[in-house]
Amino acid sequence: MSARPSALSTPGRRIAAAGAVLALVVALVAAGIAIGRGSGGSGGDRAATAADEPAFDPNQAAYDRIEKATSRRKDGDPMALGRADAPVVLVEYADYQCSFCGRFTRETKPELIKKYVDAGVLRIEFRNFPIFGKDSERAARASWAAGRQGRFWPFNDELFAKLRKGDALAEDKLADLARTAGVTDLDRFRADLNSTEAEEAVKKDQEEGYALQVRSTPSFLVGGKPLAGAQPLKEFEAAIAQAKAVKAAGQ
C-alpha cells in the first residue's frame, strides 16, 4: 500500500477534514469497526459476512452516523448512480489497479444496477482510493476528468474491463480509453486530469477512506455498514435488504 497522501492544502480544509476524521473515528472506535479486512480485496485476510435476513445490529447507531457523514447524495453527481433520495446508499472505495475492484465492476455492479438502482432502492457512489502509487493516482484523476464531461461511468467500465497496470495507465493510454468511453474534448480531458481540482477531489476521497480506516480495495459501505472485498452478489443483497429495513423502520 502506498504512503498516505499529504494533508489538504489550505488551513480551512485541514480543519474541516480533521473534524470529519474525528467524528468518523469516534463512531468506528465505538462500534469496533475497521473497513478493508475482508477477503476478495487487495490485502484482505478473512471473508466478510452479511445477515441472511434483516436483524437488529447493536452497532446500528454508528452505521447511521457513518452513512450520514459519507453519503453525499448530490443531484447531478457524475460519480454516482441512482436517485439522490434512494433509501440505501452503497459507497465504493476502489483503486484502478485492483483486480478485485474490476471483478466487482464487471460481475456484481451490473446486477445491482438492474435489481436495485433501476428500481430506485439503491444509489451507488464511487470514491477514488488509489493505494498503488502514481499510476493509480493518475487513473483516479482521469476518471474525475471524464466525469467533468459526463462520462465517468463509461470510463470507469473501460478502465476495469481488464486489469491494467503501470504503462497501461500512462496519460496517452488514458486519453485513448477516454475517447472509447465517449469523452469528446480530449484537450479538456488532459487539462482536467492534470489540474489542481482533480488532485484535490482525489485527496478528498482518500481522506474519507483513511478516516474510515479503509485498509484494502474494494471496500464498501452499505447504509453505513462496512462490507469488504469483492463479495458474492448475495452478500450485497443481504446488506441492502438490511439497510432498507432499517431505513423503513426509522421512518
N, C-alpha and C positions, 0 to 999 in steps of 0.2 A: 504494500500500500504506500502511496506517495505521501510526502510530508504535508501536513495541514497548511493551506494557503495563509498568507498574511492577513491580518485583521482588515476590516473595511477601512477605506482611506480617511474619511472625514470624522472629526470628533463626534458630531451628532449621530452619524451612522454607527460608530463604535458603541456609543451609549445605548442606542436603541437595540443593537444586536445583543449587547451584554444583558439587557433587561429581558429580551426574549429567551436567550440562552438560560438565564437563571430560572425563569418561570417553567421552562420545559424540563430542566434538570430536576427541579424540585418535584414535579409531577412524576418523573421517571423514577427517581430515588424512592419516592413514597410507595410506588407500585412495584418496585424491584424489577423494572423493565430495562432491557437493552435490546436494541434492534440489530439484526445482522448476524445472529448466532446460529441461524438455521442452516440446513443442508440445501443443496441446489443453488448455491451462491458462490461468489468469488472469495472463499475463505470460511464458509460456514462449516460447523462440525457436528450438527445434530439437526434432526428434522423438526420443523415447527408443526404444530398441530392446531386444528380448529374444531370446535364442538360440532357434532353432527346436528344438533338442534339448539336453537337459541336458549340460553340459560343465564341466570344471574351470575355476574362476574364481580367479585369484591374489588377489582381494580377499575370498575367502570367509571368512577369519578375522575380518575387520572386519564383514562382514554378520552373522556368528554373534553377535558381541558386541552389535551393534545390535539384533538380534532378541531377545536375552536381556534387554536393557535396556528395550525398548519394548513387548513383547508382555505384556500384563497377565495374561491367562489366568485371570481371576477367575470362579468359578462364580457365576451369577446376575447378572452384569454386564448392566444394562439396555441398554447401548450396544454390545453385542456379539452376533453371530450365530454359532451353531455350537458344537461341543464345545470345552471348555476345553483338552482334550488333543489337539486336531486337529494333524496333523503340520505344517501350514502355517498361518501367521497373516498376514493382509493387514490392515495398518493404514492407514486413510484419514484424511488431514488436509484438511478442507473448510470452506468459507465458504458460508452460505446465500444470499448474493447472487452467487454464482459460477455462471455459465451452464454451464460445463463440468462442474462438480460435479453439476448437475442432469442433464446428459446421461448421466454415469456411473450415477447412481441410477436413471434411467428405462430405460436401454438395456442396460447391462452388468451391473449388480448382480443383476438377476433371473436372468440366465443363469448367473452364478457361483454363486448360491444353489442353483439347480436341479441344476447339474452337479457342484459340489464341496462346498458347505456341507451339503446334504442327504445327501451320501454320506459325510460325516464326515472329508473330506480337508482342508477349509478352514474357518478361523474368520475372521470379519470384525470388526474393532474400529474404531469411529468415534472420531475426535478432532475436537473443535471448534477450528478455527483461523481465527477471524474476522480478516480483514485489511482490510475495507472500512468500518470505523468503527462508531459506536454502534448503528446498526440491525442490523448483523451480530452485534455482541456481544449485543444483546437477544435476537435469534433463537437464538443459541447457548445462552444461559441458559434460554430457553423450551424448547429441546429437552431440556436436562438436567432441567428441571422435569417435562416429560412422562414422562421416564424414571423419575421417582420414583413414578409411578403405572403403570409397566409398559407405557407407550405410546410409548416413544422411536421405534421404527422406523415405526409408522404415522404419527406426527407428522413424522418425517424425510421420509417419502414425500410427505406433504401439502405440506410446505414446498418440496420440489423438483419438485412436479408441474408447475409453470411458474415462470418467472423472476419473483421478487418483489423489489422494491427499495423503499427509503425508507418512505413511509407505509404500504405494504402489509405492513410488519413492525412496525407500531405495536402496543402491548400488546393493545388490543382486537381487532385483526385476528389476532394470535397466539392469543388466547383462543378466537376463532371456529374457527381451524384445529385447536386442541387438542380442542374439542368434536367436530368432524368426525372426528378421529383416535381418538375413544373415551375421552378424558380425562373422567372423571365429576365430579371435585371441582374445579371451576374456581376457587373461592376459594383452595384449597390450591395450585393451579397458579400463580396470580398471586403468592401469598406466596413460593412456592419460586423463581419466576422472579426476584423482586427480593431474594432472600436473599444473605447473605454466602457461604453454601455454594455457591450457583450461580456466583457470581463467582470463587471460589477454584477450583472444578472447571474452569471455562473457562481460567483462568490456568495451571493445571497442564498442560492440553493444549497451550496456546500455548507455554509454556516448553519442553516436549518438542520441539515443532516447531522452535522457534528454535535449540535445541541441535543439531538435525539439519540446520540451515541450510536449512530449507524456505523457498522463495522464491516459490512460487505455488501456487494451488489449482486442481484437486485434486492432491495429491501422495500417493504410496503407498509403503509398504514391503511387500514380499512375501518372507517369510522373512528380513527384514532388508535386502533389496536394494532400492534405490530404483527407482521407476517413476513418472515424472512425466506428468501430464496425463490427459485422458480418452482413453486409447489404445484402439485396436480390441480386441475381445474376444480375438483371437489372441495379442496381446502379454501379456495377463494369463494366458492358458492356458499359454503358454511359460514364464512366470515361475513359475507354480505348479508345473508339471512339474519345473522345475529345482530349486526349493526342496524339493519332495517327494523327489526323487532324492538330494539332499544329505543330507536327514534320514535316509533309509533307509540310505545308505552309512555314516552315523555311528553307527548302532545296533549 
